[in-house]
Amino acid sequence: MFMKKERISEKPNLNEWLAALKAQGFTKKNAKLWRDAYSFASRPRRKMITVNLARLSKIANPGESIVVPGKVLGSGRVSLKFNIAAIEYSLSALEKLRSSGCTIESISQAIEKENVRLVV
């Protein structure tokens, strides 16, 4: 039987994500959601999740917390205010999120919240 190797990345944010999910997320109420987030985040880079702002603005509700276990890209517009935690953001996505009033959170802050949606 083969053991899955721990993933160590050159990106410190990804390492922070994986460590926080493993330490805190698996014991929380939404443990299945955090296990899924861990499995998506620990994929190889070529299979990394990418989500555009257009998709987020379609599915997000005002004030909702969203977790993206990958990269948020800046294609599209954001008209709602929501909380978001992601491994990586493009520069245009960060500008648009901040200008629309969205809150950018760390994964530790997102784990502490009750109603969180995983977007892949």
C-alpha positions as CSV (number, residue, x, y, z in Angstrom):
1,M,0.0,0.0,0.0
2,F,1.3,3.4,-1.0
3,M,1.2,6.4,1.4
4,K,0.4,9.8,0.0
5,K,3.3,12.2,0.3
6,E,2.8,15.5,2.1
7,R,2.9,18.3,-0.3
8,I,5.4,21.0,0.3
9,S,5.1,24.0,-2.0
10,E,7.4,26.9,-2.7
11,K,4.3,29.1,-2.2
12,P,4.0,30.0,1.5
13,N,0.3,30.8,1.2
14,L,-0.4,27.2,0.0
15,N,1.6,25.8,2.8
16,E,-0.4,28.0,5.3
17,W,-3.6,26.8,3.7
18,L,-2.8,23.1,3.9
19,A,-1.5,23.4,7.5
20,A,-4.5,25.3,8.7
21,L,-7.0,22.9,7.0
22,K,-5.2,19.9,8.5
23,A,-4.9,21.4,12.0
24,Q,-8.3,23.2,12.4
25,G,-10.6,22.2,9.6
26,F,-10.9,18.5,10.1
27,T,-12.3,18.9,13.6
28,K,-14.9,21.5,12.8
29,K,-18.6,21.1,12.2
30,N,-18.2,21.3,8.4
31,A,-15.4,18.7,8.4
32,K,-16.4,17.3,5.0
33,L,-16.3,20.7,3.4
34,W,-12.7,21.3,4.8
35,R,-11.6,17.8,3.7
36,D,-12.8,18.6,0.2
37,A,-11.0,22.0,0.3
38,Y,-7.8,20.2,1.4
39,S,-8.0,17.7,-1.4
40,F,-8.6,20.4,-4.1
41,A,-5.8,22.6,-2.6
42,S,-3.3,19.7,-2.5
43,R,-3.6,18.9,-6.2
44,P,-0.7,19.3,-8.6
45,R,-0.3,22.8,-10.0
46,R,-1.5,21.8,-13.5
47,K,-4.8,20.7,-12.0
48,M,-5.2,23.8,-9.8
49,I,-8.7,25.3,-9.5
50,T,-9.3,28.7,-11.2
51,V,-12.4,30.7,-10.7
52,N,-13.3,34.0,-12.5
53,L,-15.0,36.9,-10.7
54,A,-17.9,36.6,-13.1
55,R,-18.7,33.2,-11.8
56,L,-18.3,34.3,-8.2
57,S,-20.7,37.3,-8.7
58,K,-23.3,35.0,-10.2
59,I,-23.4,32.5,-7.4
60,A,-22.5,34.6,-4.3
61,N,-25.0,36.1,-1.9
62,P,-24.4,39.4,-0.1
63,G,-22.4,38.8,3.1
64,E,-21.6,35.2,2.3
65,S,-18.3,33.6,3.0
66,I,-16.7,31.9,0.0
67,V,-13.6,29.6,-0.1
68,V,-11.8,29.0,-3.3
69,P,-9.1,26.3,-3.0
70,G,-7.2,27.7,-6.0
71,K,-6.7,31.0,-7.8
72,V,-9.2,33.8,-8.3
73,L,-8.9,35.4,-11.8
74,G,-10.1,39.0,-12.6
75,S,-12.4,38.3,-15.5
76,G,-15.8,39.8,-14.8
77,R,-17.3,42.3,-12.5
78,V,-18.2,42.2,-8.8
79,S,-21.4,43.9,-7.7
80,L,-21.9,42.3,-4.3
81,K,-20.0,42.5,-1.1
82,F,-19.0,39.1,0.2
83,N,-16.1,37.5,2.2
84,I,-13.6,35.4,0.2
85,A,-10.6,33.2,1.1
86,A,-8.4,31.8,-1.7
87,I,-4.9,30.5,-2.1
88,E,-4.0,33.0,-4.8
89,Y,-5.4,36.1,-6.5
90,S,-4.5,37.8,-9.8
91,L,-3.7,41.5,-9.5
92,S,-6.9,42.5,-11.4
93,A,-9.0,40.3,-9.2
94,L,-7.6,41.8,-6.0
95,E,-8.2,45.4,-7.3
96,K,-11.8,44.5,-8.3
97,L,-12.6,42.8,-5.0
98,R,-11.2,45.6,-2.9
99,S,-13.0,48.3,-5.0
100,S,-16.3,46.5,-4.6
101,G,-16.0,46.3,-0.8
102,C,-15.4,42.5,-0.5
103,T,-13.4,41.3,2.5
104,I,-10.4,39.2,1.7
105,E,-9.9,36.6,4.5
106,S,-7.2,34.1,5.5
107,I,-8.2,30.5,5.6
108,S,-8.0,30.5,9.4
109,Q,-10.7,33.2,9.5
110,A,-12.9,31.3,7.1
111,I,-12.6,28.1,9.1
112,E,-14.1,29.8,12.1
113,K,-17.2,30.9,10.3
114,E,-20.4,28.8,10.2
115,N,-21.9,29.3,6.8
116,V,-19.1,28.9,4.2
117,R,-19.5,27.9,0.6
118,L,-16.7,26.0,-1.3
119,V,-16.5,27.1,-4.9
120,V,-14.6,25.0,-7.4
